[in-house]
Amino acid sequence: MGSILFEAYPGLKNIPWRSLGNFPTPARKLENLGRELGYENIWIKEDDKSSDYYGGNKVRKLEFTLPDALQKKKKVIMTYGGVGTNHGLATVIHGNRLGLNTLLLLVDQPLTTHVQENLLLFQHFGAQLCYAKNTAGAVLKSIWYFLSKRNIYYLPPGGSSPRGSLGFVAAAFELKRQIDTGEIPEPKYIFVALGSKGTMAGLLVGSKLAGLNSTIVGVRVSYHWIANEKATANLANKVVDLMRKYDRNVPVIRFNGEDMYVLHDFCGEDYGAPTAQGKEAMEIIQQTEDIKLDLTYTAKTFAALLHFVRTQKDREHAPLLFWNTFNSVDLTPIIKEEHDYKKLPKSFHKFFSSNLIPYIQ
């Protein structure tokens, strides 16, 4: 067995790959939500169920990036993100499965319950933690580690390299198969978080190659200088170049910033800063469908879909797809059992000056 992508382009079988997830992930209609909103054609792609260990969108990327590290005989995955990075946690958990250690360079983000939870989980799963404060600090520390250590494999934030994005090229082919078998109608719009760009870039390439007519709507949840139209198009082009390196049957397709459909109005004041729209969106989908979102990525993305439903004028009820990139594996038992933050490096103790985790006394 291999990635669904290898069926379309057999030459890609030479790209290192390991199965880490449960694919295809389900696609289903949000019936209760549709009745609540008076819009009967809202669907969800449940990538939150992509793994029994830790789900979300990172699993698809790690299936291509972690095996590349193994092939290059690297022992340590080095990556960075906010102090509550989901990407970092996914890398630690799935890296452990393949015998890889993980070094996380962590930068400041607004302090939330989720941040404290993930810091405790980093500790539990054995990540090596380095507080870098900001992006400049992370760059400097990553250079130092490269110069002073061996066997380090650098993984960009969010796992969003051209290689990682192949996971979402495959995801588009997976969705096309679900459309062809009648599991879901072809969406007119697919709403997805735009953070480190890899998910949207992969879906753009995959949709074009698989013959999907859906418009990929990126909802920016990160800094504009990272998540923008031009940068996303550039990454998509690099994905195509990588694929053609292995299989010349991949057609030459090119993207530019004008091809991107990006919404910038739902990010809020800063990366990781909760928004009122996001909180409302999180509550609505929790109450109607018992689906849990996070305030940094998926709640803001779903808020954009809600805004579309409430403001679009023709009321044509075209199929809308929300791509859930969050993780739904419940790790709270671990946190309840192991919540001594003092086991973390001292530089992280300040994030626990007051307890924000409601189920810990």
C-alpha positions in Angstrom: 0.0 0.0 0.0 1.1 3.6 -0.6 -0.3 7.0 -0.9 -3.2 7.5 -3.2 -1.0 10.0 -5.0 1.2 7.1 -6.2 -1.7 5.6 -8.1 -2.1 8.7 -10.2 1.7 9.3 -10.7 3.6 6.0 -10.2 7.0 7.8 -10.4 6.3 9.4 -7.1 6.7 6.0 -5.4 10.4 6.9 -5.2 9.6 9.7 -2.7 10.1 8.5 0.9 6.7 7.9 2.5 5.3 6.0 5.5 1.7 5.4 6.5 1.0 7.3 9.8 -2.7 8.0 9.5 -6.2 6.7 9.0 -7.1 7.6 5.4 -9.4 8.4 3.8 -10.9 10.6 6.6 -14.7 10.9 6.7 -16.6 13.5 4.8 -20.1 14.2 6.0 -23.0 16.6 6.1 -23.5 18.9 9.1 -27.2 18.3 9.3 -27.9 20.0 12.7 -25.8 23.0 11.9 -27.5 23.3 8.5 -30.9 23.4 10.2 -29.7 26.0 12.7 -28.4 28.3 10.0 -31.0 27.6 7.4 -28.4 26.5 4.9 -28.7 22.8 4.2 -25.4 22.1 2.3 -22.6 22.4 4.8 -20.1 19.6 4.9 -17.0 18.7 6.9 -13.8 16.8 6.0 -12.8 15.2 9.3 -9.0 15.4 9.3 -9.3 15.7 13.1 -9.7 11.9 12.9 -6.6 11.3 10.8 -4.8 9.3 13.5 -5.6 7.5 16.7 -2.4 8.9 18.2 -2.8 12.6 17.3 -5.0 13.8 14.4 -5.3 17.0 12.4 -3.7 18.1 9.2 -0.1 17.6 10.2 -0.3 13.8 9.9 -0.6 14.0 6.1 2.5 16.2 5.9 4.5 14.0 8.3 3.9 10.9 6.2 6.2 12.6 3.6 8.7 14.6 5.8 9.6 12.2 8.6 10.5 9.3 6.2 12.8 11.8 4.3 14.6 12.4 7.6 15.0 8.6 8.1 16.3 8.1 4.6 18.9 10.9 5.2 19.9 9.1 8.4 18.9 12.0 10.6 18.0 11.4 14.3 16.5 14.7 15.5 13.7 16.7 13.9 14.1 20.4 14.6 11.2 22.7 14.0 9.7 25.8 15.5 6.4 27.4 16.2 4.4 29.2 19.0 4.7 27.9 22.5 1.4 26.0 22.0 2.2 24.7 18.5 0.0 21.8 17.3 2.5 21.1 14.6 5.2 20.7 17.2 3.1 18.3 19.2 2.2 16.2 16.1 5.8 16.0 15.1 6.9 14.8 18.6 4.1 12.2 18.8 4.5 10.8 15.3 8.3 11.2 15.3 8.4 9.0 18.4 6.6 6.3 16.4 9.5 6.2 13.9 12.2 6.4 16.5 13.0 10.1 15.9 13.6 12.7 18.6 12.2 16.2 18.3 13.7 19.6 19.2 11.2 22.4 19.4 12.2 26.0 19.2 9.2 27.9 20.7 8.3 31.5 20.3 5.7 33.7 22.1 2.0 33.6 21.4 -1.0 34.8 23.4 -1.4 32.6 26.5 -4.5 30.4 26.4 -5.6 27.1 28.0 -4.5 25.3 24.8 -0.9 26.7 25.2 -0.6 25.4 28.7 -2.0 22.0 27.7 0.4 21.6 24.8 3.4 22.6 26.9 2.6 19.9 29.4 2.2 17.4 26.5 5.5 18.3 25.0 7.1 17.4 28.3 5.2 14.1 28.5 6.1 13.0 25.0 9.8 13.8 25.5 10.4 16.8 23.3 13.6 18.8 23.8 12.4 22.4 24.4 14.2 25.6 23.7 12.6 29.0 24.4 13.4 31.3 21.4 11.1 34.2 22.3 10.5 35.4 18.7 11.2 34.4 15.1 14.6 36.1 15.0 15.6 34.1 18.1 14.4 30.9 16.5 16.4 31.6 13.4 19.6 32.3 15.4 19.1 29.2 17.7 18.4 27.0 14.7 21.7 28.1 13.1 23.5 27.4 16.3 22.1 23.9 16.5 23.0 23.2 12.9 26.6 24.2 13.5 27.0 22.4 16.8 25.0 19.3 16.4 24.9 16.4 13.9 22.0 14.4 12.6 19.5 17.3 12.7 16.7 17.5 10.1 15.1 20.9 9.7 11.3 20.9 9.4 9.8 24.3 8.5 7.0 25.7 10.7 3.7 23.8 10.2 5.6 21.1 8.3 5.0 23.2 5.2 7.8 22.3 2.9 7.1 21.2 -0.7 7.6 17.7 0.5 5.1 18.1 3.3 2.5 19.7 1.0 2.4 16.5 -1.0 0.2 15.1 1.8 -2.5 17.6 0.7 -2.0 17.0 -3.0 -2.9 13.4 -2.0 -5.8 14.7 0.1 -7.4 16.4 -2.9 -7.3 13.1 -4.8 -8.9 11.5 -1.8 -11.7 14.0 -1.8 -12.2 13.5 -5.6 -12.7 9.8 -5.0 -15.2 10.5 -2.2 -17.1 12.8 -4.7 -17.0 10.2 -7.4 -18.4 7.5 -5.1 -21.2 9.8 -3.9 -20.0 10.3 -0.4 -20.1 14.0 -0.8 -21.1 16.5 -3.6 -18.3 18.5 -5.2 -17.9 21.6 -3.0 -18.2 25.0 -4.6 -15.9 26.3 -1.8 -13.5 24.6 0.5 -12.7 26.6 3.6 -9.2 25.8 5.1 -6.9 27.6 7.6 -4.0 29.4 6.0 -1.2 29.5 8.4 2.1 28.1 7.2 0.6 27.6 3.7 1.3 23.9 3.2 -2.3 22.7 3.5 -3.7 25.3 1.0 -0.8 24.9 -1.4 -1.2 21.2 -1.5 -4.9 21.4 -2.0 -4.5 23.9 -4.8 -2.1 21.6 -6.7 -4.1 18.5 -6.0 -7.4 20.0 -7.0 -6.0 21.1 -10.3 -4.4 17.6 -11.0 -7.5 15.7 -9.8 -9.9 17.7 -11.9 -11.8 19.4 -9.0 -13.7 22.6 -9.8 -13.8 23.7 -6.1 -12.5 27.0 -5.1 -10.0 26.7 -2.2 -10.7 29.5 0.3 -7.7 30.2 2.6 -8.6 31.9 5.8 -5.5 33.6 7.1 -4.8 32.8 10.7 -1.1 33.8 10.8 1.1 36.9 10.1 0.5 38.5 6.7 4.2 38.3 5.8 4.0 34.5 6.1 0.4 33.7 5.0 -0.3 35.7 1.8 -1.3 35.1 -1.8 2.1 35.3 -3.4 3.9 33.1 -0.8 1.1 30.5 -1.1 1.4 30.5 -4.9 5.2 30.2 -4.7 4.9 27.1 -2.4 2.4 25.5 -4.8 4.7 26.0 -7.7 7.6 24.3 -5.7 5.3 21.4 -5.0 4.7 21.0 -8.8 8.4 21.2 -9.4 9.1 18.5 -6.8 6.5 16.2 -8.3 7.9 16.6 -11.8 11.3 15.8 -10.6 10.0 12.3 -9.8 7.4 11.9 -12.5 7.5 13.8 -15.8 3.8 12.9 -16.4 2.9 15.5 -13.8 1.7 18.5 -16.0 3.4 21.8 -15.9 1.0 24.0 -14.0 1.7 27.4 -12.5 0.0 29.6 -9.9 0.3 33.3 -9.1 -1.0 35.5 -6.4 -4.0 36.4 -8.4 -5.1 32.8 -8.4 -5.4 32.7 -4.7 -8.7 33.2 -2.8 -7.5 34.4 0.7 -9.7 36.0 3.4 -7.7 38.3 5.7 -10.4 39.6 8.0 -10.7 36.8 10.5 -7.2 36.6 12.0 -7.7 39.1 14.8 -5.0 41.2 16.4 -2.2 38.6 16.3 -1.3 35.0 15.7 -3.0 32.9 18.3 -5.2 35.8 19.6 -8.8 34.6 20.1 -11.5 36.6 18.2 -15.2 37.1 19.1 -16.1 35.6 15.7 -14.0 32.6 16.4 -15.5 32.1 19.9 -19.0 32.2 18.5 -18.1 29.8 15.7 -16.6 27.4 18.1 -19.7 27.5 20.3 -22.1 27.0 17.4 -20.4 23.9 16.0 -19.9 22.5 19.5 -23.6 22.9 20.4 -25.0 21.7 17.1 -22.5 18.9 16.1 -20.4 18.3 19.2 -17.3 19.2 17.2 -14.4 20.8 19.1 -12.3 23.5 17.4 -9.4 25.6 18.5 -9.3 29.4 18.7 -6.0 29.8 16.8 -6.8 28.0 13.5 -10.1 26.2 13.0 -12.5 28.5 14.9 -11.3 31.4 12.8 -11.7 29.3 9.6 -15.2 28.2 10.6 -16.1 31.8 11.4 -15.3 32.7 7.8 -17.7 30.0 6.6 -20.4 31.2 8.9 -19.9 34.8 7.6 -20.3 33.5 4.0 -23.5 31.7 4.8 -25.0 34.7 6.6 -24.0 37.3 4.0 -24.0 35.5 0.6 -26.9 37.0 -1.4 -28.1 34.4 -3.9 -28.9 31.7 -1.3 -28.2 29.1 -3.8 -27.2 26.6 -1.1 -24.1 25.5 -3.1 -22.1 22.8 -1.2 -19.6 24.3 1.2 -16.8 22.2 2.8 -15.1 23.0 6.1 -11.7 21.2 6.2 -11.2 20.5 9.9 -7.5 20.6 10.5 -7.7 20.2 14.4 -7.0 17.1 16.4 -9.8 15.3 18.2 -7.9 12.7 20.0 -8.5 13.3 23.7 -5.2 13.8 25.5 -6.7 15.3 28.7 -6.1 12.1 30.8 -2.4 12.6 30.3 -2.6 16.2 31.4 -4.7 15.4 34.4 -2.1 12.8 35.4 1.0 14.8 34.6 0.5 18.5 35.1 3.6 19.5 37.1 4.8 22.4 34.9 8.0 22.6 37.0 9.3 19.6 35.1 9.5 21.9 32.1 12.7 24.0 31.5 12.6 27.0 33.8 12.2 29.4 30.8 8.7 28.0 30.4 7.5 28.3 34.0 6.3 31.9 33.4 3.5 30.5 31.2 2.0 28.9 34.3 1.9 32.0 36.6 -1.8 31.3 36.8 -3.6 28.0 35.9 -5.9 28.3 32.8 -6.7 24.6 32.5 -10.2 24.2 34.0 -9.9 20.5 34.9 -6.7 20.9 36.9 -7.0 22.2 40.5 
